[in-house]
Amino acid sequence: MSSTSKTALLFPGQGSQRVGMGRDLYAREPIAKAVYDEANQALGFDLTRICFEGPEDELTLTANTQPAILTTSIAVFRVLQARGLQFDMVAGHSLGEWTALVAAGALTLADAVRLTNLRGKYMQEAVAVGVGSMAALMGLSLDATNDVCKQASAPGEPVETANLNGGGQIVISGHVAAIDRAIPLAKAAGAKRAVKLSVSAPFHCSMMAPAAEQLAQALQSVPVAAPSVPVVTNVEALPNQDASRVKQLLIQQVTGAVRWEESIAWMAGQGVTRAFELGSGAVLKGLVKRIAETINVTTIGEPHEVDAFTA
């Protein structure tokens, strides 16, 4: 345990998006505007309009959601960085790991928005709409959840653990038929709740293998620098600062589980007592509170929250 208290930056993943996110910051802060302008240019379409005006069904298309959340978080990050933000490590939930890599200087913003747009497309195309699904289970241990998944799976119809979110919440992902079998099995095994999620694809499971292969191809020509601070990765729940490992970890993440609970526990063990969740929403603040009470999380996304940070 380190004696000096440390600060972590946390970046949200899919599900944190909302129409209007980043708009007020963009209007007030030239640095934020520059981030959105750079993202638009890299993508070749008006991501800013989708973020600020929607419509919601356009923003929630995975190929738009992923670069939109990343761009909004980096806009907040750069504004705070210009105001003296200091941090010792970074982490992000699923898509948020890409944002964390941009914040740590491992990926450029332009490459990250382009690749997360492709990542979203590849994930959507990997499994036909309606074939895959996800469900959140509350109050079931990891062992019991793995047993449920084993029982509910069938040849060509897998279901696996996808997000180990902490506080007793585990998300499972896979074939819709297997998810439908898993929900009553989870309840019978003692889950307090087992609910299907409204998602467009079964993220973080073996059904995403085609997306992982395509992402590997897309990543080949992309330069990666050594992260300036440790990036606590979803796949290993351990820090990485080795540039040569970044791509492989991002590829594995597409089919692998998001080990969020272990990631936060590791940070707490390293002496992190303060964290900033940058971007839209406060999903991660809620998760961290249930995992490590010693870490105080502040969410920053709106101009008044930026001002409170500076004050």
N, C-alpha and C positions, 0 to 999 in steps of 0.2 A: 504493500500500500504506500503510495507516494504521499509525502507530507505536504507538498504544495498542491493547492486545489487547482483543478484543470477545467478548461472550457471546451465543450464540443459543439459543433454545428450539426443540426439534423435537418434532413430534407425529405419532404413528403412524397408519396407515390400516388398512383392513380386512385381516384375517389375523392381527392382533395379539391378537384377543380370546381369552379363556379363561374357563371357568366359575370363579367365585371371585374374579375380578379386582376390586380395590377393597374387598373385604369387611373386611380387617383394618384398613385405614385408616379406613373408615366407623365401625367399632366403637370406634376410639380417638380420632378427631378430629371434634369437633362441626362444624368448617368443612366437612369432607368429607361428613358426613351431610347438612348443609344443601344441598349441591350435588345429591346424589341425590334429596333430597326435592323440590327445585325442578324437577328433570327429570321426576320422576313426575307432578307436578302439571301441567306443561306438556303432557305426552303424554296424560294421562288413563288411563294404565295403569301397572302396577308394574314399571318397568324395573329397579329395584333387585333384585327377586327373580330376574329373568332373568339379571342380571349375577352374582349371588352363588350361585344354586342351579341355574341352567340350566332344563331340560335343554339339552345342547349343541346339539341340532338346532333348538331355539327361539332360542338365542343367535345361531346362525349364519344365521338368516333375515336377509337384507340390511337389511330395514326395522328390525330390532332391533339388529343389529350396529353400524350406523352411529351412532345416538345413544348406544349403550352404550359404545363406545370413546371417543367425544367426552366423555361425562359423567365417565368414569373419569379421563381425562387432565385435565379441568378441576378435578376434586376434588383431584388431586395438586398441580396448579398453584396453586390457592387456598391450600392448606395451606402451600406453600413461600413464596408471596407474603406471607402473614402472618408468615413468619419471615425476611423481608428479601431475598427473591430479586430480583436486579437483572439486566436483560437489554437487549440493544441491537437485536435483531431476532428474528423468528419465522418458522418455515416448517413445513409439514406435508405428509405424503405422501398425495396424493389426498384422501380424507375428512379427513385431518389438517389440511388447509388451513382447513377450517371451525373446527376447534379453535383453530388459530393466530389466526383472526380474533376469536374470543371472548376469547382471552388478550390480544389487542391492543386490546380494547374496541370493536371495530367492530360486532360483533353481540352481542346479549344471549344468555345461556345458554338461556333459554326459547325464543327464536326459533330458535336453532341446533339444539336437540334436535328441535323440531317439524319443521323443514325437512329435517334429515338423515333423519328417519323417512320423510318424504314422498319424499326423494331415493332412498332405498333401495327404496321401493315402485315409484316410477316406473322405476327401472333394471330391476327384476325384471319389470315388466309390459311393458317396451319390446320385449323379445325372449322368445319362448316358451322355456320350459325345454328344454334339449337342442338348441336351434338355434344358440346361440352358444357360443364357448369361448375359452380363452386358453392360451398356451404360453410357457414361459421358454426363451430361447436363451442359451447361454453361449459366449463366445469368438468372436462374429461382429461385425464392424464395423457401424455404422449404415447405411452405404451398401450393404453386402452384405445386411443385413436388409431394407432397402427393396426391393432387387432380388428377394429371395425372396418378399416380400409381393406384389409386382407379378406375378410368375410364378404364384403360388398363387391369386390373386384371379380371380373370374369374375363375369359379370353377376349381380347380386343376391347374390353370395357374396364379400364383401370380407374382406380381412385386412390389418391396419395395425399399425404400432408403437404401443404403448400406454404402457409404462413404460420410460424410459431410466434404469435404476437405478444404472449405474456398475459399475466392476470387471468389465466385459465382459458384464454381464447386461442383456439387453433382453427385455421381455415383449411378445408380439404378441397381438392380439385381433381377433376377427371371427367369421364364419360357421364352424360346426364342420367343414364339408366343406373350406373353404379352409385351416383350421388343420391338418386331416389331410393336405392336400397340401403345406403349408409345412414340416412337420417333416422329412420325408425330403429336401426341397430344401435346408433349412438344414444338415442333416448333410452333404449332398453339397458344399455351399459351404464347409464347414470348421468348422461349429459343433462345439464340444467336447461339448455336451449340447443336446438339444432335447426338452423334456418338457411334456406337457399338464398344465395346472393344474386342480385340482378347484374350479372356481368355478361360481356359479349363473347368471352372465350375462357377455357380452363387454364388459367395462368399457373406457372411454376409446377408443372407436372410433365410426365414423359410424353404426353400428347403434343407438347410444344417442341418436340425434337426437330421437325422440319424448320421451324422458326429459328432455332439455335444454329442449324446448319447454314441457313441463309445469312444470319447475322455474322457468322464466322467469315463468310465470303466478303461481306460488306466492310468488315473491320480490317481486312488484310492490308489495305493501302493507307490506313489511318495512322498518323504518328502519335505516339504516346510518350509523355515525359514522366519522369519520376515524381510522384505526388510530393508536394512540399510538406505535408503533414500526414500521419497515418490515416488511411481510409479503412474503416472497420467494415469488412465485406459481408454481404448477406449469406454467401455460400459457406464461409468458414467461421464467421462470427469472431474473426481475429483481424489484427491490423495488417495492411499491406502498404509498402512504400516502394515496391519493386516494379519498375515500369514494364518489365518483360512478362509479368504475371497478370497485368490489368485486363488484357483482352480475354484470356482464358477464363478468368473469374466472371467476366460479363457474359460470356457464352454459357458457362455452367449455370449461371443465375436464371436463365430462361426456363430451364427444366427443373432446377433445384429449389429447395425450400428456402424461404426467407427466415433466417434464424435471428429474429429481432430480439427476442427475450434474452438470448445468450449474448448478443452484441451489446445491449444496454448493460447487462450484468458485468460484462468484461470492462466496459468504460467506468462503471462505478468502482470496480476493483482497482482501476488505475488512478483513482482519485478525482474523477470528473464529478464536480458538484454543481456545475452550471451548464445549461445547454440552451441554445437558441434554435427554435424551429422556424426556418425562413421560408416564406411563400404563403400559399393559400391554406387557410384552415388551421385546426389545432388537433388533428387526429393523433399525431405522435406524442403530444403533451399528455394526452389521456393514457396512452399505452405506457409511456415511461413512468408515470405516476404509480401504475399498478406493479411495475417491475422493481424500480429503485427509488424509494422515497428520499434518498440522500441527494438525488439530482433534481435541481430546481430548473424547470423549463419555462422559458419566455417565448411566446409566439410573436413574430414580427412579420407583418405583411402590408400594413396600412401606414399612411403618412404619420398619423398620431402615435403609432407604435415605434416608428423610426425616431420621432422626436423624444419619446420617453427614454429610448435607449441612449440617445445623445445627452439628455439631461442627466 
